[in-house]
Amino acid sequence: LWTLHASITLLITFFAQLFASRIVHKLKNEAKQKSLLYPEALLHAISTPLTFIIWLLGLSIAATMSFPNQQEFWLFTYLWQIKKTGVILALTWATVRFIRQVEALTIHHAAKKSGKKKRGKELDETMIHALALLLTITTIVIGGLAIMQLFGLPISGLLAFGGLGGAAVAFASKDLLANFFGGLVVYLDNPFKVGHWIRSPDKNIEGFVEHIGWRVTRIRTFDKRPLYVPNSFFLNISVENATRM
């Protein structure tokens, strides 16, 4: 009898997932046709995590029906925590996907309307990438802390341990951190943007900025060669921005 119940549960789970996927796909197409930026990004972000949650709940119910003597299996002792962990992972996954979709769609829609924008009001893609990365890291950290709290792990002790080990890691990777903070200064001070023509009288650097990363900035020289400049350089050199003449 329990085998029949588990099979019916899995069948219901399959049809529920199929129905939910079709509804999300239909709503996503409607949002795309009407150019609804945030609803389209949200629907695209939740599509795969929603499937994960449906199957997680369905499989957990089927597993509960398949093993009447749950005390004999250690897995069922943590079944509630596992389900909660799965939900937290799915929510974190959906949030990260939403952030990435909003980033991509914002840049895409702005590029379509770039001809209608006035000079000086163009979209700052560099700042959008920076904000998306910052929100992504924050979401992942919050999700990880929530899972640790769920299993009763001492977060305060881990943070204290991280503070002790962080000094050793910082010393060992001082160049990497210097590049990171150099990129952060470029994002905050905004001496140049992607697409600007810059040059440095202190170094042999001149060309158009193609990408500003957290470690290096890619500059395309006039002879079409890519030049990768560590961001820490911009903390100590002068930069001329010819685009802002």
Salt bridges, closest charged atoms under 4 A:
GLU103 OE1 - ARG100 NH1 3.11
GLU103 OE2 - HIS129 ND1 2.30
GLU206 OE1 - ARG199 NE 3.95
GLU210 OE1 - ARG218 NE 2.85
GLU210 OE2 - ARG220 NE 2.93
ASP223 OD2 - ARG225 NE 2.82
GLU240 OE1 - ARG199 NH1 2.82
